Each structure stands twice: as C-alpha cells, then as structure tokens.
Amino acid sequence: MIHKAKDLSPDQRAAIESLLGRRILEDETLSIHTIASPALSEERKQELVEQLKKYFAEVDAGRKPGSPEEAEDVINEAMRSVRPGYRPHR
C-alpha cells in the first residue's frame, strides 16, 4: 500500500510519525506492508527462550557493573542511533 504524505489525514500523519519516531515531509511517499509472523510450536518457543537465557547469562558474566543511570544512557543512545527523533519517556 503506497500513500503520499500530503494526502494523509492529520490522525494518519500523527500515527505514522509516532511509529517512525520522526516527522514526515510533505513530499515523501510511504509504503506500508504487513509481515506475518512465522508459526512456532510451544516447544520451539521454549527452545529459543532457553537459548536466549543462556546467551544473556554469558553476556552478563562478562560485563562490568554499572549504575542504573549509565544503563539508561546506553539504552537511550542505542535508541537514538536507530531512531534519530527518539526522546526518552520520563
């Protein structure tokens, strides 16, 4: 589905800008697609959860301790790197 930004209603524009994390320019064209999630069995989901737990335990074992403020700063920096208009909720 393709839309021209100039043809969007104010509500549509606000919703899309909220999802994108930035303002839409009048001359932009938007392409909207949906992607179906793959069907996973409960057994496969549990396997993936266990693999993630193991991975994060290994990562945690090798990291240096930090303050909650430092953690928040790192998360905000990462969010801004992928969403330049990101502003943390406080």
N, C-alpha and C positions, 0 to 999 in steps of 0.2 A: 504494500500500500504506500503510495507516494503522495505527499502533501507539500504545497508551497507555504512557507511560514506566513506570508502576507495574507493567506486565506484562512488561517486558524482563528477560531473564536478566542476571546480573552481567557476563558476557562481552559480550553485546549492548550493554549500557549503556556499558561501557568503550570498546568500539569506536566507538560513536556519539559519545560525549563527546570522544574523541580526534580524530575528524573535525571536530566542531563547534568544538573549542577551548574548551569550557566545560562545566560540569556541567549535567545535565538535571534539571529539577524534577519531583517525583512527579506533579504534576497536569498536566504537559504532554502533548500529543498530537503524535506525529511522523508526518510524511508523507514517504515515501521514493519517489523517482521516478528512473528512468534516462533518459538522453537520448543518443540515437545521434549519433555524430559524423558530420558530412557527409563524403561520399566526395570526396576531392580527387585529381586526377591528379598525377603526379610533376611535370609541367610547371607546374601551378598552384601546387603547394607551393614550387617553386623561385622562381616569381614573387613569392610572398608573402615568402619569405626575403630576396630582394633588396630588396623594398620596406622591410622592417624594418631591414635593414642600413643602407640609405640614411637612414631616419628617425633611427636611433640615432646615426649619424655626424653628422647635423645637430644633434641634441641635445648630443652630446659636444663639438662645436665651440664651442657657446655656454656651456658650464658652466665654473664656476671650479674649480680643482683643490682637492681636499680629502684629508684623511688617511683611511686605512682605517678608523680608529675612527669618524670622522664619517660615513662611508658606512654602517657597521654601525648606528650610531644612527638614521640616516634610515630604513633598511630596517626596523629594529625598531619605530620609531614608526609607519610605514605599516602594518605587520602588526597592531599593537595597535589601530589605528583601525578595522580591519575584523574583527578577532578579539580582542575585549577580554581574553580569557583567555590570549592568546598569551604564551609565555615563550621567549626565545631559547635555542637549544641551545649550550652552551659546553663 
